[in-house]
Amino acid sequence: MNQLATNRLITIAVSHYCEKVRWALEWLKIPYVEECHVPIFHRLTTRRYGGKSVPILITPTGVFKDSTDILHHLDATSQAPQHLYPIDPNQRQEVEQLEELFDSKLGVHIRLWGYQYRGLDNREAMREMWCEDAPRFEKIGFEFAFPLMSRIVQRVYKVSAANAASSLQEIKQIFALVAERLTDDKHGYLVGDSFSAADLTFAALAAPILRPKNHRATKFLRREIAPQMAEVVLELRQTKAGKYALRQYREHR
Ligand SMILES: N[C@@H](CCC(=O)N[C@@H](CS)C(=O)NCC(=O)O)C(=O)O
Protein backbone atom coordinates (compact mmCIF):
# COMPACT_ATOMS: atom_id res chain seq x y z
CA MET A 1 0.00 0.00 0.00
CA ASN A 2 1.17 3.52 -0.77
CA GLN A 3 2.62 4.91 2.44
CA LEU A 4 0.69 8.16 2.02
CA ALA A 5 -2.54 6.17 2.19
CA THR A 6 -1.94 5.96 5.92
CA ASN A 7 -2.79 9.68 6.31
CA ARG A 8 -5.66 9.87 8.80
CA LEU A 9 -7.88 12.92 8.96
CA ILE A 10 -9.75 13.32 12.25
CA THR A 11 -12.88 15.43 11.74
CA ILE A 12 -16.34 16.50 12.72
CA ALA A 13 -17.98 15.94 9.30
CA VAL A 14 -19.91 19.22 9.25
CA SER A 15 -16.93 21.41 10.23
CA HIS A 16 -15.96 23.89 7.53
CA TYR A 17 -12.34 23.86 8.80
CA CYS A 18 -12.38 20.11 8.07
CA GLU A 19 -13.82 20.81 4.63
CA LYS A 20 -10.87 23.15 4.02
CA VAL A 21 -8.38 20.33 4.69
CA ARG A 22 -10.39 17.69 2.83
CA TRP A 23 -10.41 19.97 -0.20
CA ALA A 24 -6.63 20.57 0.03
CA LEU A 25 -5.92 16.83 0.29
CA GLU A 26 -8.12 16.05 -2.69
CA TRP A 27 -6.84 18.96 -4.78
CA LEU A 28 -3.25 17.83 -4.20
CA LYS A 29 -4.33 14.22 -4.84
CA ILE A 30 -3.05 12.98 -1.49
CA PRO A 31 -4.73 9.77 -0.29
CA TYR A 32 -6.25 9.79 3.19
CA VAL A 33 -8.87 8.18 5.31
CA GLU A 34 -11.32 10.33 7.25
CA GLU A 35 -12.48 9.48 10.77
CA CYS A 36 -15.56 11.52 11.71
CA HIS A 37 -16.66 12.22 15.26
CA VAL A 38 -19.55 13.77 17.14
CA PRO A 39 -18.58 17.14 18.70
CA ILE A 40 -17.39 16.88 22.33
CA PHE A 41 -16.84 13.11 21.85
CA HIS A 42 -14.14 14.12 19.33
CA ARG A 43 -12.00 15.12 22.32
CA LEU A 44 -11.53 11.43 23.21
CA THR A 45 -9.54 11.15 19.98
CA THR A 46 -7.97 14.62 19.68
CA ARG A 47 -6.49 14.50 23.17
CA ARG A 48 -4.56 11.35 22.25
CA TYR A 49 -2.65 13.56 19.83
CA GLY A 50 -2.28 16.50 22.20
CA GLY A 51 -4.96 18.56 20.46
CA LYS A 52 -8.47 19.85 21.07
CA SER A 53 -10.06 21.01 17.86
CA VAL A 54 -10.50 19.27 14.52
CA PRO A 55 -9.17 18.86 11.87
CA ILE A 56 -6.12 16.86 12.94
CA LEU A 57 -4.01 15.15 10.31
CA ILE A 58 -1.92 12.16 11.34
CA THR A 59 0.77 11.37 8.80
CA PRO A 60 3.68 8.93 8.76
CA THR A 61 6.00 11.87 9.54
CA GLY A 62 4.03 13.82 12.15
CA VAL A 63 0.76 15.06 13.58
CA PHE A 64 -0.70 18.42 12.46
CA LYS A 65 -3.35 20.05 14.62
CA ASP A 66 -4.46 23.18 12.81
CA SER A 67 -5.89 23.55 9.30
CA THR A 68 -3.26 26.07 8.23
CA ASP A 69 -0.38 23.94 9.55
CA ILE A 70 -1.90 21.02 7.68
CA LEU A 71 -2.07 22.97 4.40
CA HIS A 72 1.55 24.10 4.80
CA HIS A 73 2.65 20.52 5.39
CA LEU A 74 0.64 19.15 2.47
CA ASP A 75 1.90 21.81 0.09
CA ALA A 76 5.53 21.32 1.11
CA THR A 77 5.43 17.54 0.74
CA SER A 78 3.04 17.10 -2.19
CA GLN A 79 4.32 15.60 -5.44
CA ALA A 80 1.57 17.32 -7.45
CA PRO A 81 2.50 20.03 -9.98
CA GLN A 82 -0.10 22.43 -8.52
CA HIS A 83 0.62 24.34 -5.32
CA LEU A 84 -1.42 26.06 -2.60
CA TYR A 85 1.16 28.73 -1.78
CA PRO A 86 2.91 30.87 -4.42
CA ILE A 87 6.69 30.72 -4.78
CA ASP A 88 6.97 34.51 -4.88
CA PRO A 89 7.53 35.55 -1.22
CA ASN A 90 5.33 38.66 -1.40
CA GLN A 91 2.45 36.75 -2.92
CA ARG A 92 2.93 33.97 -0.41
CA GLN A 93 2.71 36.47 2.42
CA GLU A 94 -0.52 37.88 1.00
CA VAL A 95 -2.03 34.39 0.72
CA GLU A 96 -1.05 33.63 4.32
CA GLN A 97 -2.52 36.90 5.61
CA LEU A 98 -5.83 36.28 3.86
CA GLU A 99 -5.93 32.69 5.07
CA GLU A 100 -5.39 33.90 8.64
CA LEU A 101 -8.17 36.48 8.30
CA PHE A 102 -10.61 33.88 6.98
CA ASP A 103 -9.65 31.32 9.63
CA SER A 104 -9.81 33.69 12.57
CA LYS A 105 -12.87 35.73 11.52
CA LEU A 106 -14.95 34.35 8.65
CA GLY A 107 -15.00 30.74 9.90
CA VAL A 108 -15.87 31.78 13.44
CA HIS A 109 -18.69 34.18 12.44
CA ILE A 110 -20.21 31.75 9.96
CA ARG A 111 -20.27 28.99 12.58
CA LEU A 112 -22.00 31.23 15.11
CA TRP A 113 -24.52 32.48 12.55
CA GLY A 114 -25.20 28.92 11.34
CA TYR A 115 -25.81 27.52 14.81
CA GLN A 116 -28.22 30.32 15.65
CA TYR A 117 -30.36 29.66 12.59
CA ARG A 118 -30.17 25.85 12.50
CA GLY A 119 -31.22 25.92 16.15
CA LEU A 120 -28.84 24.45 18.69
CA ASP A 121 -31.83 23.16 20.66
CA ASN A 122 -33.22 21.33 17.60
CA ARG A 123 -32.28 17.70 18.27
CA GLU A 124 -33.19 16.48 14.75
CA ALA A 125 -31.15 19.17 13.00
CA MET A 126 -28.18 18.70 15.32
CA ARG A 127 -28.32 14.90 14.96
CA GLU A 128 -27.99 15.35 11.20
CA MET A 129 -25.20 17.86 11.55
CA TRP A 130 -23.18 16.22 14.27
CA CYS A 131 -23.59 12.45 13.91
CA GLU A 132 -22.73 11.94 10.25
CA ASP A 133 -20.36 8.99 9.77
CA ALA A 134 -19.47 8.94 13.48
CA PRO A 135 -18.87 5.73 15.46
CA ARG A 136 -22.00 4.05 16.80
CA PHE A 137 -21.18 4.60 20.46
CA GLU A 138 -20.81 8.35 19.86
CA LYS A 139 -24.20 8.44 18.10
CA ILE A 140 -25.75 6.70 21.10
CA GLY A 141 -23.89 9.12 23.37
CA PHE A 142 -25.41 12.02 21.45
CA GLU A 143 -28.94 10.84 22.30
CA PHE A 144 -28.17 10.93 26.01
CA ALA A 145 -25.93 13.95 26.14
CA PHE A 146 -27.69 16.21 23.61
CA PRO A 147 -29.23 18.76 26.03
CA LEU A 148 -25.89 19.22 27.78
CA MET A 149 -23.93 19.28 24.51
CA SER A 150 -26.23 21.90 23.09
CA ARG A 151 -25.74 24.12 26.17
CA ILE A 152 -21.95 23.70 26.08
CA VAL A 153 -21.72 24.60 22.39
CA GLN A 154 -24.00 27.59 22.90
CA ARG A 155 -21.85 28.85 25.76
CA VAL A 156 -18.46 28.18 24.16
CA TYR A 157 -19.38 29.78 20.81
CA LYS A 158 -21.55 32.50 22.43
CA VAL A 159 -24.51 31.70 20.18
CA SER A 160 -27.38 34.20 20.51
CA ALA A 161 -29.64 36.20 18.20
CA ALA A 162 -27.72 39.41 18.93
CA ASN A 163 -24.33 37.80 18.28
CA ALA A 164 -25.61 36.15 15.09
CA ALA A 165 -26.75 39.55 13.81
CA SER A 166 -23.36 41.13 14.47
CA SER A 167 -21.60 38.07 13.01
CA LEU A 168 -23.59 38.53 9.82
CA GLN A 169 -22.31 42.11 9.57
CA GLU A 170 -18.73 40.86 10.00
CA ILE A 171 -19.32 38.21 7.32
CA LYS A 172 -20.62 40.86 4.92
CA GLN A 173 -17.58 43.03 5.57
CA ILE A 174 -15.25 40.16 4.69
CA PHE A 175 -17.28 39.46 1.56
CA ALA A 176 -16.89 43.16 0.61
CA LEU A 177 -13.15 43.01 1.20
CA VAL A 178 -12.88 39.92 -1.00
CA ALA A 179 -14.98 41.59 -3.72
CA GLU A 180 -12.61 44.58 -3.76
CA ARG A 181 -9.70 42.29 -4.59
CA LEU A 182 -11.43 40.61 -7.51
CA THR A 183 -11.23 42.08 -10.98
CA ASP A 184 -14.48 40.65 -12.34
CA ASP A 185 -17.21 38.09 -11.72
CA LYS A 186 -15.97 35.46 -14.14
CA HIS A 187 -12.24 35.22 -13.64
CA GLY A 188 -9.62 35.95 -11.14
CA TYR A 189 -8.18 34.78 -7.88
CA LEU A 190 -7.45 36.57 -4.64
CA VAL A 191 -3.68 36.58 -5.15
CA GLY A 192 -1.82 36.33 -8.47
CA ASP A 193 -3.31 34.43 -11.37
CA SER A 194 -3.82 30.97 -9.96
CA PHE A 195 -5.83 29.14 -7.32
CA SER A 196 -4.20 29.27 -3.88
CA ALA A 197 -4.82 28.51 -0.21
CA ALA A 198 -6.51 31.94 0.04
CA ASP A 199 -9.19 31.02 -2.53
CA LEU A 200 -9.66 27.54 -1.09
CA THR A 201 -9.97 28.83 2.48
CA PHE A 202 -12.46 31.55 1.60
CA ALA A 203 -14.67 29.16 -0.39
CA ALA A 204 -14.52 26.31 2.15
CA LEU A 205 -15.25 28.54 5.15
CA ALA A 206 -17.99 30.45 3.32
CA ALA A 207 -19.65 27.21 2.11
CA PRO A 208 -22.13 26.89 5.01
CA ILE A 209 -23.61 30.29 4.09
CA LEU A 210 -23.47 29.75 0.30
CA ARG A 211 -24.41 26.07 0.16
CA PRO A 212 -22.61 25.16 -3.09
CA LYS A 213 -24.24 22.33 -5.05
CA ASN A 214 -21.18 20.10 -5.05
CA HIS A 215 -20.37 20.58 -1.39
CA ARG A 216 -19.91 17.19 0.25
CA ALA A 217 -23.59 16.41 -0.08
CA THR A 218 -24.63 16.09 3.51
CA LYS A 219 -28.23 16.06 4.62
CA PHE A 220 -27.87 19.17 6.70
CA LEU A 221 -27.07 21.18 3.59
CA ARG A 222 -29.80 19.65 1.43
CA ARG A 223 -32.51 19.98 4.02
CA GLU A 224 -34.92 22.86 3.98
CA ILE A 225 -33.75 25.78 6.02
CA ALA A 226 -35.49 28.55 7.92
CA PRO A 227 -36.75 31.36 5.64
CA GLN A 228 -34.60 33.89 7.51
CA MET A 229 -31.52 31.77 6.79
CA ALA A 230 -32.51 31.12 3.15
CA GLU A 231 -32.83 34.87 2.57
CA VAL A 232 -29.23 35.45 3.63
CA VAL A 233 -27.98 32.49 1.56
CA LEU A 234 -29.70 33.87 -1.56
CA GLU A 235 -28.46 37.40 -0.90
CA LEU A 236 -24.82 36.35 -0.41
CA ARG A 237 -24.84 34.00 -3.41
CA GLN A 238 -25.58 37.01 -5.59
CA THR A 239 -22.63 39.05 -4.34
CA LYS A 240 -19.36 39.23 -6.23
CA ALA A 241 -17.53 37.31 -3.48
CA GLY A 242 -20.34 34.76 -3.27
CA LYS A 243 -20.25 34.10 -7.03
CA TYR A 244 -16.48 33.83 -6.90
CA ALA A 245 -16.58 31.27 -4.04
CA LEU A 246 -19.21 29.17 -5.85
CA ARG A 247 -16.98 29.28 -8.95
CA GLN A 248 -14.07 27.90 -6.90
CA TYR A 249 -16.33 24.99 -5.94
CA ARG A 250 -17.29 24.37 -9.56
CA GLU A 251 -13.81 24.70 -10.99
CA HIS A 252 -11.46 23.40 -8.30
CA ARG A 253 -13.36 21.13 -5.95
N1 LIG B 1 -7.81 27.20 13.99
C1 LIG B 1 -8.41 25.90 13.90
C2 LIG B 1 -9.90 26.00 14.14
C3 LIG B 1 -10.62 24.69 14.01
C4 LIG B 1 -11.96 24.70 14.73
O1 LIG B 1 -12.43 25.74 15.22
N2 LIG B 1 -12.58 23.52 14.83
C5 LIG B 1 -13.83 23.36 15.54
C6 LIG B 1 -14.86 22.72 14.65
S1 LIG B 1 -15.51 23.88 13.49
C7 LIG B 1 -13.63 22.42 16.73
O2 LIG B 1 -12.93 21.45 16.63
N3 LIG B 1 -14.31 22.73 17.84
C8 LIG B 1 -14.34 21.86 18.97
C9 LIG B 1 -13.22 22.07 19.95
O3 LIG B 1 -12.47 23.05 19.84
O4 LIG B 1 -13.13 21.24 20.85
C10 LIG B 1 -8.08 25.32 12.54
O5 LIG B 1 -8.00 26.10 11.57
O6 LIG B 1 -7.87 24.10 12.44
The ligand as a MOL file (V3000), in Angstrom:
LIG
                    3D

  0  0  0     0  0            999 V3000
M  V30 BEGIN CTAB
M  V30 COUNTS 20 19 0 0 0
M  V30 BEGIN ATOM
M  V30 1 N -7.8130 27.2020 13.9900 0
M  V30 2 C -8.4050 25.8960 13.9050 0
M  V30 3 C -9.8960 26.0010 14.1370 0
M  V30 4 C -10.6170 24.6940 14.0120 0
M  V30 5 C -11.9580 24.7010 14.7320 0
M  V30 6 O -12.4310 25.7420 15.2240 0
M  V30 7 N -12.5830 23.5220 14.8280 0
M  V30 8 C -13.8250 23.3640 15.5450 0
M  V30 9 C -14.8600 22.7150 14.6490 0
M  V30 10 S -15.5070 23.8760 13.4870 0
M  V30 11 C -13.6320 22.4240 16.7250 0
M  V30 12 O -12.9260 21.4540 16.6330 0
M  V30 13 N -14.3060 22.7270 17.8430 0
M  V30 14 C -14.3390 21.8560 18.9690 0
M  V30 15 C -13.2220 22.0670 19.9490 0
M  V30 16 O -12.4650 23.0540 19.8430 0
M  V30 17 O -13.1280 21.2360 20.8460 0
M  V30 18 C -8.0810 25.3190 12.5350 0
M  V30 19 O -7.9950 26.0980 11.5670 0
M  V30 20 O -7.8680 24.1040 12.4360 0
M  V30 END ATOM
M  V30 BEGIN BOND
M  V30 1 1 1 2
M  V30 2 1 2 3
M  V30 3 1 2 18
M  V30 4 1 3 4
M  V30 5 1 4 5
M  V30 6 2 5 6
M  V30 7 1 5 7
M  V30 8 1 7 8
M  V30 9 1 8 9
M  V30 10 1 8 11
M  V30 11 1 9 10
M  V30 12 2 11 12
M  V30 13 1 11 13
M  V30 14 1 13 14
M  V30 15 1 14 15
M  V30 16 2 15 16
M  V30 17 1 15 17
M  V30 18 2 18 19
M  V30 19 1 18 20
M  V30 END BOND
M  V30 END CTAB
M  END
